Amino acid sequence: MPRPEIVRPRDLAEAVRLTAEGGQPLAGGTDLFVRLQKGGTRPEFLVYVGELPELRAIRGTEEGVEIGAAATHAAILASPAIARVPIMGLALRTIGSPAVRHMGTLGGNLANASPAGDGLIPLYLLDARVNLAGPSGERSLPVAEFVHGPGKTALRLGELIRSVTVAFPRDGAQAYFRKVGRRRALVIAVASLGALVWLEEGRIREARLALGSVAPTVLRPREVEEALVGRPLTVDALAEVRNGLSAAVEPISDLRASADYRRQVAGNLLLDLASRAAHSALCGQGG
């Protein structure tokens, strides 16, 4: 089946108009074209926004960084502003091959809304906001309110993702990201864990956890985060809350792994976080 017609808007306003007329926004296409090849719903036409300056820009401020929806993973990794958000780099470097990172975009990850999307993990950890443009103007939503489930988002008719805003985390955070899959190359996560941890006198003062592929959306296990406060960042201490993390996830069984295996991996990743901290393998974030 031939691909739908691709239309190139001159600016963001025209992109919004074309989207409202039935077009589907397209930037990298790494997820979209795969779905079309597998017989997914065929849009009337595609609105190519990958070259619009408004959507490709990455702007750093004193408080954080705004990442255009059409900025590629490679461009984000190369941006000086992202150096202050190491958790973004840790996650984005695991996405596909170099070719995929030069084509795929953060906006595409969000629109795809896959719980296995590596790029979504840091957005949940950083309480990112998703900025939308549509026929009625612009609006902004927390990422957890924008993503509703696999392939389901809060996008309204005619809206497209304009950018994502993340605030720089407070100084002193240690960043961690790891995913587990069935093969090393171009792996889609069976389970993944990202974390930001702040220590005070050797004990956890604050912890943020975000897990992928273990629930309909990326999961922030708030009760587990609270249970970590006051504990040393050691394998023995985190082993005491491991079962709580395994119980907090809501995995499914599929061709890649069973639900029980995903629960086990989620708990093991928490222990891996402590093990890496003991060997100083975590990434420092901020001052």
C-alpha positions in Angstrom: 0.0 0.0 0.0 1.5 3.4 -1.0 2.2 5.9 1.7 -0.2 8.8 2.2 0.5 12.1 0.6 3.0 14.3 2.5 2.3 18.0 2.8 4.9 20.5 3.9 3.5 23.5 5.9 5.3 26.9 5.8 5.0 27.6 9.5 3.4 26.3 12.7 0.1 28.1 12.0 -0.3 26.3 8.7 0.7 23.0 10.3 -2.1 23.4 12.8 -4.6 24.2 10.0 -3.6 21.2 8.0 -3.8 19.0 11.1 -7.3 20.3 11.8 -8.2 19.3 8.2 -7.4 15.7 8.8 -3.6 15.5 8.4 -1.3 13.7 10.8 1.8 15.4 11.9 5.0 13.7 10.8 8.6 14.4 11.9 11.0 11.5 12.0 8.4 8.8 11.2 10.3 6.0 13.0 7.1 4.8 14.7 4.5 6.0 12.2 5.8 4.3 9.1 6.2 1.0 11.0 2.6 1.2 12.0 1.5 1.9 8.5 3.5 -1.0 7.2 1.7 -3.2 9.7 -1.7 -2.1 8.5 -2.4 0.6 11.1 -5.0 3.4 10.6 -4.1 5.3 7.5 -4.4 9.1 7.9 -5.8 11.2 5.0 -2.4 12.8 4.6 0.8 13.6 6.5 1.8 17.0 7.7 5.6 17.1 7.6 6.7 19.4 10.5 10.3 18.0 10.8 11.9 21.2 9.3 9.8 23.9 11.1 12.2 26.1 13.1 9.5 26.6 15.8 9.4 22.8 16.4 13.2 22.0 16.1 14.5 24.6 18.5 16.1 23.7 21.9 16.1 26.7 24.2 17.8 26.8 27.5 16.8 29.2 30.3 18.0 29.8 33.9 15.2 27.5 35.1 15.2 24.7 32.5 15.0 23.8 28.8 12.3 23.8 26.2 12.7 21.1 23.6 10.8 21.4 20.3 8.7 18.5 19.4 10.6 17.9 16.1 14.1 18.1 17.7 15.7 14.7 17.1 17.2 12.6 19.9 20.7 13.3 18.4 20.1 17.0 18.4 18.9 16.9 22.0 22.0 14.9 23.1 24.2 17.5 21.4 22.6 20.5 23.0 24.6 22.3 25.7 21.4 22.8 27.7 21.0 19.1 28.1 24.3 18.8 29.9 22.5 20.1 33.0 20.0 17.2 32.7 22.1 14.1 32.6 19.0 11.8 33.1 17.9 12.9 29.6 21.2 11.8 28.1 21.3 8.5 29.9 17.8 7.6 28.5 18.1 9.0 25.0 21.4 7.2 24.3 19.7 3.9 24.7 17.2 4.6 21.9 17.7 2.4 18.8 20.8 2.9 16.6 22.6 6.2 15.7 20.4 6.4 12.6 17.2 6.1 14.6 18.5 8.8 17.0 19.1 11.1 14.1 15.6 10.6 12.8 13.4 10.0 15.9 12.0 12.9 17.9 10.8 13.5 21.5 7.5 14.7 20.1 7.1 11.4 18.3 7.8 9.4 21.5 5.1 11.4 23.2 2.5 11.1 20.4 3.2 7.3 20.2 2.6 7.2 24.0 4.2 3.8 24.4 5.0 2.8 28.0 8.2 1.4 26.6 9.3 4.8 25.2 12.8 5.4 26.7 12.4 9.2 26.1 9.4 9.4 28.3 11.1 8.1 31.5 13.1 11.4 32.2 10.0 13.5 31.3 8.1 11.8 34.1 11.1 12.1 36.5 11.4 15.9 35.8 7.6 16.6 35.9 7.8 17.9 32.3 5.0 19.8 30.7 3.8 19.1 27.2 3.0 22.3 25.2 0.3 22.0 22.5 -0.8 24.1 19.6 -4.2 23.9 18.1 -7.1 25.8 16.4 -8.1 27.3 19.7 -4.6 28.4 20.6 -1.9 26.9 22.9 -2.2 25.0 26.1 0.2 23.1 28.4 -0.3 19.8 30.4 1.8 17.8 32.8 3.2 14.8 30.9 1.3 12.4 33.2 -2.0 14.1 32.1 -1.0 14.2 28.5 -0.3 10.4 28.1 -3.5 8.3 28.7 -2.2 4.9 27.6 -0.6 3.1 24.7 -1.2 5.2 21.7 -3.7 7.4 23.6 -3.0 11.1 24.5 -4.9 14.2 25.4 -4.5 15.7 21.9 -7.6 17.3 20.6 -8.8 17.5 17.0 -6.3 19.7 15.1 -3.8 19.9 17.9 -0.1 19.0 17.6 2.8 18.9 20.1 4.8 22.1 19.9 7.4 21.5 22.6 8.3 19.9 26.0 9.5 22.0 28.9 11.6 20.5 31.7 12.9 22.3 34.7 16.5 21.7 35.9 16.4 19.5 39.0 17.8 20.8 42.2 21.5 20.5 42.7 23.0 17.3 44.0 20.8 14.7 42.2 22.3 11.4 41.2 20.8 10.0 37.9 20.2 6.4 36.9 18.7 4.7 33.9 18.7 1.1 32.8 16.5 -1.0 30.7 16.3 -4.8 30.3 15.4 -6.5 27.1 15.7 -9.8 25.2 18.6 -8.7 23.0 21.2 -6.0 23.2 20.9 -4.4 19.8 18.0 -1.9 19.3 16.3 -3.3 22.3 12.7 -2.6 23.3 12.5 -2.7 27.0 10.9 -5.6 28.9 11.2 -3.3 31.9 13.2 0.0 32.5 13.9 2.2 35.5 15.0 5.8 35.7 15.8 7.5 39.0 16.9 10.7 40.5 18.2 10.4 44.0 19.3 13.1 46.5 21.4 12.1 49.5 22.0 13.8 52.8 24.6 12.4 55.2 24.6 9.2 53.3 20.9 8.7 53.4 18.2 9.3 50.8 16.6 12.7 51.3 14.4 12.4 48.1 13.9 9.8 45.4 12.1 9.9 42.2 11.5 6.6 40.3 9.9 6.1 36.9 9.4 2.7 35.3 8.7 1.7 31.7 7.0 -1.3 30.2 5.4 -2.4 33.4 2.0 -0.5 33.3 -0.2 1.1 30.6 1.9 4.3 31.0 5.2 5.2 32.5 4.8 4.6 36.3 5.8 6.8 39.2 5.5 4.6 42.3 5.0 7.3 44.8 4.6 5.0 47.8 7.9 3.4 47.0 9.6 6.8 46.6 8.4 7.8 50.1 9.5 4.4 51.5 13.1 5.1 50.3 13.4 8.3 52.3 15.8 8.0 55.2 17.4 4.8 54.0 21.1 4.5 52.9 21.6 3.9 49.2 22.7 0.3 49.6 21.6 -3.0 48.2 20.5 -4.3 51.7 18.5 -1.2 52.5 16.7 -1.1 49.1 16.1 -4.9 49.2 13.6 -4.1 52.0 11.4 -2.2 49.6 12.0 -4.3 46.5 8.8 -6.3 47.0 6.9 -3.1 47.3 8.1 -1.9 43.9 7.3 -5.3 42.3 3.8 -5.1 43.7 3.3 -1.5 42.5 3.7 -2.3 38.8 0.9 -3.4 36.5 2.5 -5.4 33.8 1.0 -7.5 31.0 2.3 -10.7 29.4 3.3 -10.5 25.8 5.7 -12.0 23.3 8.6 -10.3 24.9 8.0 -11.3 28.6 5.5 -12.5 31.1 3.9 -10.2 33.7 5.7 -12.2 36.5 9.0 -11.7 34.8 8.5 -8.0 34.5 7.6 -7.7 38.2 10.8 -9.6 39.1 12.9 -7.3 36.8 11.4 -4.2 38.2 12.5 -5.2 41.7 16.0 -6.2 40.4 16.5 -2.9 38.8 16.0 -1.2 42.1 18.8 -3.3 43.5 20.9 -2.5 40.5 20.5 1.2 41.3 22.0 0.7 44.7 24.7 -1.6 43.4 25.8 1.1 40.8 25.7 3.7 43.5 28.1 1.6 45.6 30.5 1.5 42.7 30.1 5.3 41.9 28.5 4.5 38.5 25.6 6.9 38.9 25.7 10.1 36.9 25.9 13.4 38.9 23.3 16.0 38.1 23.6 19.6 39.1 26.1 21.0 41.6 
